[in-house]
Amino acid sequence: MATLNEKQAKLFTDRNWGVIATIREDGSPQATPVWIDYDGENVLVNSARGRTKVKNIERDPRATVTVLPAEDQQSGYVMVSGPATIIEDGAVDHIDMLAKKYLGEDKYPYLGPGEERVIIQIRPERVDSFGAGG
């Protein structure tokens, strides 16, 4: 397992957006802008059952998340690649925490009726970075 240094981890815990790339059924990449988090070992992305990225990971667990600093996107990046696992426990609390981080809201305001939230946990096997993420 690869590890993130303090500077790299901070890009995931600060209020920066990421992009998660997964693999479609036809083998082509699918990339989605996402809210991101880091738990000290794994990169975390919150989503909902039925979303394309979740279906892709359930079929093929390979994933990459790239983050750029919100304030100066040309200053560098961190890219984390590894196997992704879908976790159900704590997913609603996690999206509420992300809503606080990104929206300043105590609760995620877009939770749909019957929506089943999940956490996509990416275990870093490879970490690439440049500049701000170095």
PyRosetta script that sets phi, psi and omega in degrees:
from pyrosetta import init, pose_from_sequence

init()
pose = pose_from_sequence("MATLNEKQAKLFTDRNWGVIATIREDGSPQATPVWIDYDGENVLVNSARGRTKVKNIERDPRATVTVLPAEDQQSGYVMVSGPATIIEDGAVDHIDMLAKKYLGEDKYPYLGPGEERVIIQIRPERVDSFGAGG")
pose.set_psi(1, 133.5)
pose.set_omega(1, 175.6)
pose.set_phi(2, -83.3)
pose.set_psi(2, 156.5)
pose.set_omega(2, 178.4)
pose.set_phi(3, -122.5)
pose.set_psi(3, 154.2)
pose.set_omega(3, 176.4)
pose.set_phi(4, -96.2)
pose.set_psi(4, 139.1)
pose.set_omega(4, 173.9)
pose.set_phi(5, -77.7)
pose.set_psi(5, 175.1)
pose.set_omega(5, -175.4)
pose.set_phi(6, -59.5)
pose.set_psi(6, -41.9)
pose.set_omega(6, -179.3)
pose.set_phi(7, -65.2)
pose.set_psi(7, -41.4)
pose.set_omega(7, 178.8)
pose.set_phi(8, -66.9)
pose.set_psi(8, -45.3)
pose.set_omega(8, -179.9)
pose.set_phi(9, -59.9)
pose.set_psi(9, -38.2)
pose.set_omega(9, -178.6)
pose.set_phi(10, -62.0)
pose.set_psi(10, -34.5)
pose.set_omega(10, 177.2)
pose.set_phi(11, -62.2)
pose.set_psi(11, -32.5)
pose.set_omega(11, 179.1)
pose.set_phi(12, -81.5)
pose.set_psi(12, -28.9)
pose.set_omega(12, -177.9)
pose.set_phi(13, -91.1)
pose.set_psi(13, -22.3)
pose.set_omega(13, 175.0)
pose.set_phi(14, -74.5)
pose.set_psi(14, 175.6)
pose.set_omega(14, -175.7)
pose.set_phi(15, -81.9)
pose.set_psi(15, 61.7)
pose.set_omega(15, 177.6)
pose.set_phi(16, -111.6)
pose.set_psi(16, 148.4)
pose.set_omega(16, 174.5)
pose.set_phi(17, -86.9)
pose.set_psi(17, 152.7)
pose.set_omega(17, 174.2)
pose.set_phi(18, -121.9)
pose.set_psi(18, 173.9)
pose.set_omega(18, 172.5)
pose.set_phi(19, -129.4)
pose.set_psi(19, 123.7)
pose.set_omega(19, 176.4)
pose.set_phi(20, -99.6)
pose.set_psi(20, 132.8)
pose.set_omega(20, 176.7)
pose.set_phi(21, -113.6)
pose.set_psi(21, 128.9)
pose.set_omega(21, 176.2)
pose.set_phi(22, -126.6)
pose.set_psi(22, 179.4)
pose.set_omega(22, -175.6)
pose.set_phi(23, -113.3)
pose.set_psi(23, 121.4)
pose.set_omega(23, 178.1)
pose.set_phi(24, -68.3)
pose.set_psi(24, 166.6)
pose.set_omega(24, 180.0)
pose.set_phi(25, -58.9)
pose.set_psi(25, -32.6)
pose.set_omega(25, 179.9)
pose.set_phi(26, -83.8)
pose.set_psi(26, 3.0)
pose.set_omega(26, 177.9)
pose.set_phi(27, 92.0)
pose.set_psi(27, -6.9)
pose.set_omega(27, 179.5)
pose.set_phi(28, -82.0)
pose.set_psi(28, 156.2)
pose.set_omega(28, -179.7)
pose.set_phi(29, -76.8)
pose.set_psi(29, 149.6)
pose.set_omega(29, 173.7)
pose.set_phi(30, -128.5)
pose.set_psi(30, 123.2)
pose.set_omega(30, -177.0)
pose.set_phi(31, -122.1)
pose.set_psi(31, 136.8)
pose.set_omega(31, -176.9)
pose.set_phi(32, -135.2)
pose.set_psi(32, 130.6)
pose.set_omega(32, 171.7)
pose.set_phi(33, -66.0)
pose.set_psi(33, 137.1)
pose.set_omega(33, -175.8)
pose.set_phi(34, -145.4)
pose.set_psi(34, 157.0)
pose.set_omega(34, 166.2)
pose.set_phi(35, -75.4)
pose.set_psi(35, 144.8)
pose.set_omega(35, -174.1)
pose.set_phi(36, -130.3)
pose.set_psi(36, 162.7)
pose.set_omega(36, -179.1)
pose.set_phi(37, -153.9)
pose.set_psi(37, 165.2)
pose.set_omega(37, 178.0)
pose.set_phi(38, -143.1)
pose.set_psi(38, 130.4)
pose.set_omega(38, -176.2)
pose.set_phi(39, -101.5)
pose.set_psi(39, 14.3)
pose.set_omega(39, -178.2)
pose.set_phi(40, 98.4)
pose.set_psi(40, -18.0)
pose.set_omega(40, 177.1)
pose.set_phi(41, -133.4)
pose.set_psi(41, -39.3)
pose.set_omega(41, -172.9)
pose.set_phi(42, -124.0)
pose.set_psi(42, 150.2)
pose.set_omega(42, 171.4)
pose.set_phi(43, -84.0)
pose.set_psi(43, 137.3)
pose.set_omega(43, -177.0)
pose.set_phi(44, -121.9)
pose.set_psi(44, 136.4)
pose.set_omega(44, 176.1)
pose.set_phi(45, -131.4)
pose.set_psi(45, 138.6)
pose.set_omega(45, 179.0)
pose.set_phi(46, -102.7)
pose.set_psi(46, 140.9)
pose.set_omega(46, 179.2)
pose.set_phi(47, -150.9)
pose.set_psi(47, -164.8)
pose.set_omega(47, 179.6)
pose.set_phi(48, -133.8)
pose.set_psi(48, 148.3)
pose.set_omega(48, 175.1)
pose.set_phi(49, -53.7)
pose.set_psi(49, 140.5)
pose.set_omega(49, 178.5)
pose.set_phi(50, 94.0)
pose.set_psi(50, -16.5)
pose.set_omega(50, 178.3)
pose.set_phi(51, -71.4)
pose.set_psi(51, 151.3)
pose.set_omega(51, -175.8)
pose.set_phi(52, -56.0)
pose.set_psi(52, -45.8)
pose.set_omega(52, -177.1)
pose.set_phi(53, -63.4)
pose.set_psi(53, -35.5)
pose.set_omega(53, 178.7)
pose.set_phi(54, -68.6)
pose.set_psi(54, -45.4)
pose.set_omega(54, 177.5)
pose.set_phi(55, -60.0)
pose.set_psi(55, -42.7)
pose.set_omega(55, 179.2)
pose.set_phi(56, -60.3)
pose.set_psi(56, -44.9)
pose.set_omega(56, -178.2)
pose.set_phi(57, -67.6)
pose.set_psi(57, -36.9)
pose.set_omega(57, 177.8)
pose.set_phi(58, -62.9)
pose.set_psi(58, -30.5)
pose.set_omega(58, 179.1)
pose.set_phi(59, -87.3)
pose.set_psi(59, -39.6)
pose.set_omega(59, -177.1)
pose.set_phi(60, -144.4)
pose.set_psi(60, 108.7)
pose.set_omega(60, -170.7)
pose.set_phi(61, -75.7)
pose.set_psi(61, 2.2)
pose.set_omega(61, 179.7)
pose.set_phi(62, -71.1)
pose.set_psi(62, 132.7)
pose.set_omega(62, -179.3)
pose.set_phi(63, -150.1)
pose.set_psi(63, 154.6)
pose.set_omega(63, 174.5)
pose.set_phi(64, -134.9)
pose.set_psi(64, 136.9)
pose.set_omega(64, 174.6)
pose.set_phi(65, -121.4)
pose.set_psi(65, 128.8)
pose.set_omega(65, 177.3)
pose.set_phi(66, -114.6)
pose.set_psi(66, 136.6)
pose.set_omega(66, 177.5)
pose.set_phi(67, -127.9)
pose.set_psi(67, 140.7)
pose.set_omega(67, 174.9)
pose.set_phi(68, -123.5)
pose.set_psi(68, 146.8)
pose.set_omega(68, 177.7)
pose.set_phi(69, -62.8)
pose.set_psi(69, 128.6)
pose.set_omega(69, -177.8)
pose.set_phi(70, -60.2)
pose.set_psi(70, -36.6)
pose.set_omega(70, -173.7)
pose.set_phi(71, -80.1)
pose.set_psi(71, -23.1)
pose.set_omega(71, -178.9)
pose.set_phi(72, -153.4)
pose.set_psi(72, 81.5)
pose.set_omega(72, -173.3)
pose.set_phi(73, -65.6)
pose.set_psi(73, -16.5)
pose.set_omega(73, 178.8)
pose.set_phi(74, -88.1)
pose.set_psi(74, 0.0)
pose.set_omega(74, -176.0)
pose.set_phi(75, -85.3)
pose.set_psi(75, -5.5)
pose.set_omega(75, 177.5)
pose.set_phi(76, 142.9)
pose.set_psi(76, -172.9)
pose.set_omega(76, -178.2)
pose.set_phi(77, -160.1)
pose.set_psi(77, 167.1)
pose.set_omega(77, 168.5)
pose.set_phi(78, -130.6)
pose.set_psi(78, 134.9)
pose.set_omega(78, 178.1)
pose.set_phi(79, -125.0)
pose.set_psi(79, 122.5)
pose.set_omega(79, -178.7)
pose.set_phi(80, -114.7)
pose.set_psi(80, 126.8)
pose.set_omega(80, 178.8)
pose.set_phi(81, -123.5)
pose.set_psi(81, 144.4)
pose.set_omega(81, 177.4)
pose.set_phi(82, 168.8)
pose.set_psi(82, -179.0)
pose.set_omega(82, 179.7)
pose.set_phi(83, -71.6)
pose.set_psi(83, 141.6)
pose.set_omega(83, -180.0)
pose.set_phi(84, -109.6)
pose.set_psi(84, 143.7)
pose.set_omega(84, 177.4)
pose.set_phi(85, -123.4)
pose.set_psi(85, 141.1)
pose.set_omega(85, 176.6)
pose.set_phi(86, -93.9)
pose.set_psi(86, 124.5)
pose.set_omega(86, -178.5)
pose.set_phi(87, -120.8)
pose.set_psi(87, 131.8)
pose.set_omega(87, 179.6)
pose.set_phi(88, -94.3)
pose.set_psi(88, -39.4)
pose.set_omega(88, -176.0)
pose.set_phi(89, -60.7)
pose.set_psi(89, 128.0)
pose.set_omega(89, 175.9)
pose.set_phi(90, 80.4)
pose.set_psi(90, 5.8)
pose.set_omega(90, -174.3)
pose.set_phi(91, -67.4)
pose.set_psi(91, -36.1)
pose.set_omega(91, 179.2)
pose.set_phi(92, -70.2)
pose.set_psi(92, -42.8)
pose.set_omega(92, 175.7)
pose.set_phi(93, -60.6)
pose.set_psi(93, -38.5)
pose.set_omega(93, -179.6)
pose.set_phi(94, -65.7)
pose.set_psi(94, -43.4)
pose.set_omega(94, 179.2)
pose.set_phi(95, -67.9)
pose.set_psi(95, -31.8)
pose.set_omega(95, 175.3)
pose.set_phi(96, -65.2)
pose.set_psi(96, -40.5)
pose.set_omega(96, 177.7)
pose.set_phi(97, -63.8)
pose.set_psi(97, -41.2)
pose.set_omega(97, 178.0)
pose.set_phi(98, -67.4)
pose.set_psi(98, -35.2)
pose.set_omega(98, 176.7)
pose.set_phi(99, -62.9)
pose.set_psi(99, -37.9)
pose.set_omega(99, 176.9)
pose.set_phi(100, -64.2)
pose.set_psi(100, -45.5)
pose.set_omega(100, -178.6)
pose.set_phi(101, -63.8)
pose.set_psi(101, -45.9)
pose.set_omega(101, -172.5)
pose.set_phi(102, -95.6)
pose.set_psi(102, -29.2)
pose.set_omega(102, -175.5)
pose.set_phi(103, -115.0)
pose.set_psi(103, -15.0)
pose.set_omega(103, -174.3)
pose.set_phi(104, 76.2)
pose.set_psi(104, 15.4)
pose.set_omega(104, -179.4)
pose.set_phi(105, -100.4)
pose.set_psi(105, 142.5)
pose.set_omega(105, 178.0)
pose.set_phi(106, -72.6)
pose.set_psi(106, -29.5)
pose.set_omega(106, -179.9)
pose.set_phi(107, -126.1)
pose.set_psi(107, 143.9)
pose.set_omega(107, 175.8)
pose.set_phi(108, -63.9)
pose.set_psi(108, 115.3)
pose.set_omega(108, -172.0)
pose.set_phi(109, -80.2)
pose.set_psi(109, -6.3)
pose.set_omega(109, -173.8)
pose.set_phi(110, -108.1)
pose.set_psi(110, 13.5)
pose.set_omega(110, -180.0)
pose.set_phi(111, -65.4)
pose.set_psi(111, 118.9)
pose.set_omega(111, -178.5)
pose.set_phi(112, -83.9)
pose.set_psi(112, 158.1)
pose.set_omega(112, 178.2)
pose.set_phi(113, -60.1)
pose.set_psi(113, 128.3)
pose.set_omega(113, 179.0)
pose.set_phi(114, 74.6)
pose.set_psi(114, 2.4)
pose.set_omega(114, -179.5)
pose.set_phi(115, -67.2)
pose.set_psi(115, 130.3)
pose.set_omega(115, 179.6)
pose.set_phi(116, -103.9)
pose.set_psi(116, 106.6)
pose.set_omega(116, -179.5)
pose.set_phi(117, -78.3)
pose.set_psi(117, 148.4)
pose.set_omega(117, 176.0)
pose.set_phi(118, -138.5)
pose.set_psi(118, 157.1)
pose.set_omega(118, 173.3)
pose.set_phi(119, -105.7)
pose.set_psi(119, 129.5)
pose.set_omega(119, 172.1)
pose.set_phi(120, -94.9)
pose.set_psi(120, 115.9)
pose.set_omega(120, -177.7)
pose.set_phi(121, -106.0)
pose.set_psi(121, 116.9)
pose.set_omega(121, -179.7)
pose.set_phi(122, -104.7)
pose.set_psi(122, 118.9)
pose.set_omega(122, 178.7)
pose.set_phi(123, -88.4)
pose.set_psi(123, 115.9)
pose.set_omega(123, -175.7)
pose.set_phi(124, -64.1)
pose.set_psi(124, 118.0)
pose.set_omega(124, 170.7)
pose.set_phi(125, -104.6)
pose.set_psi(125, -24.4)
pose.set_omega(125, 179.0)
pose.set_phi(126, -142.9)
pose.set_psi(126, 135.2)
pose.set_omega(126, 176.4)
pose.set_phi(127, -126.8)
pose.set_psi(127, 120.4)
pose.set_omega(127, 175.6)
pose.set_phi(128, -116.2)
pose.set_psi(128, 143.0)
pose.set_omega(128, 179.9)
pose.set_phi(129, -153.3)
pose.set_psi(129, 163.8)
pose.set_omega(129, 177.6)
pose.set_phi(130, -150.1)
pose.set_psi(130, 141.5)
pose.set_omega(130, 173.6)
pose.set_phi(131, 60.8)
pose.set_psi(131, -117.1)
pose.set_omega(131, -175.6)
pose.set_phi(132, -56.4)
pose.set_psi(132, -25.3)
pose.set_omega(132, 179.9)
pose.set_phi(133, -94.2)
pose.set_psi(133, 6.2)
pose.set_omega(133, -173.4)
pose.set_phi(134, -79.6)
pose.dump_pdb("model.pdb")
